[in-house]
Amino acid sequence: MHDLRRRLAEIDDLERISMLLGWDQEVSMPPAAAEQRAEQRATVGRLAHELFTDDRTGELLASASPADEIEVDLLRVARRDFDRAVRVPAELVADRARAASDGRRLWGEARAGAGFARLAPALERHIELARRFADCFPESAHPYDALLDIYEPDMATTEVRHVLGRLRDGLVPLVGAAGGVDDSVLRDGPFAIAGQRRLVDDVLHAVGVEPGSWRLDLVEHPFQATIGAADIRVTTRYHERELESLFSSLHEFGHGLYERQIDPALARTPLQTGASSSWHESQSRLWENMIGRSGAFWRWCRPLAAAALPERFAEVTWQQIAAAANVVRPTLIRVSADEVTYGLHIVLRFELELELIEGTLAVGDLAEAWNERMRAMLGVEVPDDLRGVLQDVHWSEGLFGYFPTYALGNVIAGQLWARIQRELPELEEHVERGDFAPLREWLALNVHRFGRRQTPAELLATTFGTGLDPEPYLAYLAAKMRASASLMS
Ligand code: ZN
C-alpha cells in the first residue's frame, strides 16, 4: 500500500501542477506565451497519464491490502479509475486532446465572424471520437453512458432522461406563470468597479474565505481551482453594467468551500475532490442561489451594498434587491439565465447532444434544431448563432455528457436545501446576522468531508435516503416566485 500511495500522491501532484499551469494561463500569463504553455500542459498531463496507466500501477493496485477504511475507499476508487483509463488507447486520448484545442480555436473563429460552418467539421470529428471512446466500454447500455461517466460515475442516460424530463415538465409552467418584476436595481448599470470589488471582498470574507488559504483573482471566464487543501483559488470578473460579480463569486466560493472542507487525510489521493460534477455544482448553486438570492441574505447584505455602492443602493430596500435577484424572464443566453429558465437551457443542450451521439441529428441541422427548441421551450426567437448554438464553448472542445450535470446540480441543491431547512431551522436568523458558520459546518459534516469516498449514488442515498428527485427543487422555485410576487406588491 505504501508504494501505491506514493505513486498516487505523485500523480495527484502532477495533476494539480497542470491545474496551476491552467490557472496561471487564465490569470497572469502574458498572451504571447500560449503556444509554449500548451506544450507544457500537454507534457505534464501525459506524464500523469503514463504514470497512472503504467503496468506497475496495475500490479500495485492488484497486490495492495488496505490498512483502514480510508484505504479501502482509496483502493476501490483508484481501481475503478485505473480500469477505465487503461481501456482507452493512448492514441485516442491524444486525438481527443488535439481535437479539443483545434475545436476551441475554430469556435473562436466562428464567433469572430466565420460562422457555424467553420466549427461544423470539428464537431463531426468530436462526435466520431466520442463514439470511439464509448466503444471502449461495450458493456454500457447506451453510448452516451460512457461520456456521462467521466463526470458522473455510474449515472445512466436513461436516468438523466427521466430526471430532466420531469424537471422540464415542472419548469415550463413556472416560466408561463412569471410576472413582470422591476429588476432595474440589479441591471442598467453603472456599478462602479471599485465598489463591486469592495462588496465582493466583504461578502466572500463573511461567508468563509480565509486570506491564509484562498485567493481571489480576475479572469475573463470565472472558475475555481484547487491547487492544494489549503490553496483554494476562486476567480471573478467585473462589468460596470451589472452586478454579476457578486453572484458569480458566491458560485465559485461554493465550489471552493467543498474542496476546502474535504477531510485533510485525503490530501494527495484521488479522493481529494468532490463526488461528481453534479455534486460539485450543487454546492456552487446553493451558495449562489439558495443563499445569495434569499431575503435573509439581502437583509444582511443591503447595508454592505449601500456602503460599497452608495450611488446604487443607498435608497433601495432589501425587498427590491431580493425581488430583482429572482426575476424570471426567458432569454437567449444560458450563463445569464435566471434559476427557472436555466434548467430549460440545459434540457435543450442535453437533448441535442444525445441526438448527435445517437446519430439521429446531423451537425448540419444542429443550429436549426437549436432555434426550434428555444422557440418551443422558452418562446424566444434566436436572432443569430452567436446568441444560439455558438454561445457555449463546451461542444467545440468535445465535451459531451457535461451539460446535464449543471441541471442535476440544481436538483441536488434543491434536495439539500429541503433537508438543511429541516435540520437548521434557525438558518435564516444566522444568515440575517451574517453568520454563515452553521451552514458551512453542516455541509462539511454531511457532504464535504467525504470527498470521493462515497460514490455519487451512495452520497444521495446516505444524504436523502433516495435517488435524484427534482420535486424539492421545483417546490423551492415555486415558493420563491410566490415570495417575489408578494415582495413587489
Ligand atoms: Zn459551477
Boltz pocket constraint, residues with backbone or C-beta under 6 A from the ligand:
constraints:
  - pocket:
      binder: B
      contacts: [[A, 251], [A, 255], [A, 280], [A, 281], [A, 284]]
      max_distance: 6.0
